[in-house]
Amino acid sequence: MSTLKTGKVKTTTISNELDTESTDVTNVINGSAKAWVNFNGQGAVAIRKSFNISSIADVAVGKYTANFETAMPDANYVIVSISADISVAGIGSIGIISGTGFTTTTAALGTVNSGGSWYDQSNCMYTFFG
């Protein structure tokens, strides 16, 4: 096996080893998560694991701000979220705090209980596609 080291490779298509399946490079670039985070939203907010998230700020009960290490390409990204407090039944989540809008450097996140009230959850997970 050989090793190729380079600073940049330009191509339009990526194929598997047998060349039986391929996809356009833009599908890989545009379809990949640009950031994700798993954090504890109760007490002292703590990131468990993340990619392209520099920090999480605890704004208020159930409200957080995610700060991106590298800015998103524009403010039209998508957030996929799931959060739960495994010790309490009927807890839900929302991706963003209504009315705050998106920026390229931060995202306003929120978690609620089953009654729709803001609630600090122990397991908060968000993925960002842009």
C-alpha positions in Angstrom: 0.0 0.0 0.0 1.2 3.5 -0.8 0.7 6.7 1.1 0.0 9.9 -0.8 0.5 13.2 1.1 -0.7 16.4 -0.4 -2.1 19.8 0.6 -5.1 19.7 -1.8 -6.8 17.3 -4.1 -9.3 18.6 -6.6 -11.9 16.3 -8.0 -15.6 16.3 -9.1 -16.6 12.7 -8.2 -15.7 10.3 -5.4 -16.0 6.6 -6.1 -15.7 3.4 -4.1 -12.7 1.1 -4.6 -14.5 -1.0 -7.2 -15.9 2.1 -9.0 -19.4 0.6 -8.7 -20.8 3.6 -6.7 -19.9 7.2 -6.9 -21.2 10.6 -5.9 -20.5 14.2 -6.8 -18.2 15.9 -4.4 -20.7 18.6 -3.7 -23.0 15.9 -2.2 -20.3 15.1 0.4 -19.5 18.7 1.1 -23.1 19.9 1.3 -24.5 16.8 3.0 -22.0 16.6 5.8 -22.6 18.0 9.3 -20.8 21.4 9.7 -21.0 21.1 13.5 -22.5 19.0 16.3 -22.5 19.0 20.1 -23.6 16.7 23.0 -23.8 18.6 26.3 -25.2 18.5 29.8 -27.7 21.3 30.1 -28.3 21.0 33.9 -26.3 22.9 36.5 -22.9 23.9 35.1 -23.3 23.4 31.4 -20.6 21.0 30.1 -19.8 19.8 26.6 -19.3 16.0 26.5 -18.2 15.9 22.9 -18.4 18.2 19.9 -17.2 19.2 16.5 -16.8 22.8 15.4 -18.4 24.1 18.7 -16.1 26.2 20.8 -18.5 26.7 23.7 -22.0 26.5 25.0 -23.3 29.5 27.0 -26.1 29.0 29.6 -28.4 31.9 28.9 -31.4 31.1 31.1 -33.4 28.0 32.1 -33.7 25.8 29.0 -31.9 28.4 26.8 -28.4 28.1 25.5 -26.1 29.6 22.9 -23.8 27.5 20.8 -20.7 29.2 19.5 -19.1 27.9 16.3 -15.3 27.5 16.1 -15.5 28.1 12.3 -18.5 30.2 11.1 -21.2 28.7 9.0 -21.1 29.6 5.3 -24.4 31.6 5.7 -27.3 31.9 8.2 -29.5 29.4 6.3 -28.4 26.3 8.0 -30.5 23.5 9.5 -30.5 22.3 13.1 -31.5 18.7 14.0 -32.0 18.3 17.8 -32.8 15.8 20.4 -32.7 16.2 24.1 -34.0 14.4 27.2 -33.8 14.1 30.9 -33.9 10.4 31.4 -35.0 10.8 35.0 -38.2 12.7 34.0 -40.9 11.4 31.6 -42.4 13.5 28.9 -39.5 15.9 28.2 -39.1 17.3 24.6 -36.7 19.6 22.7 -36.7 22.4 20.2 -33.9 23.4 17.9 -33.8 27.1 18.2 -35.4 29.8 20.4 -38.2 31.4 18.4 -37.6 34.9 17.3 -33.8 34.9 17.8 -32.9 34.1 14.2 -29.7 32.4 13.0 -26.2 33.9 12.7 -23.1 32.4 11.1 -21.2 32.4 14.4 -23.9 31.4 17.0 -27.1 29.4 17.4 -29.7 30.0 20.1 -30.9 26.6 21.3 -33.7 25.6 23.7 -35.1 22.7 25.6 -38.6 22.4 27.1 -40.7 20.0 29.2 -43.8 18.3 28.1 -45.9 21.3 29.1 -43.9 23.6 26.8 -42.1 25.4 29.6 -38.3 26.0 29.4 -36.4 23.2 31.2 -32.7 22.4 31.7 -32.2 18.9 30.3 -29.3 16.6 31.1 -28.8 15.3 27.6 -28.8 17.9 24.8 -27.7 17.0 21.3 -27.7 19.2 18.3 -26.4 18.8 14.7 -25.9 21.6 12.3 -26.0 21.3 8.5 -25.2 24.2 6.2 
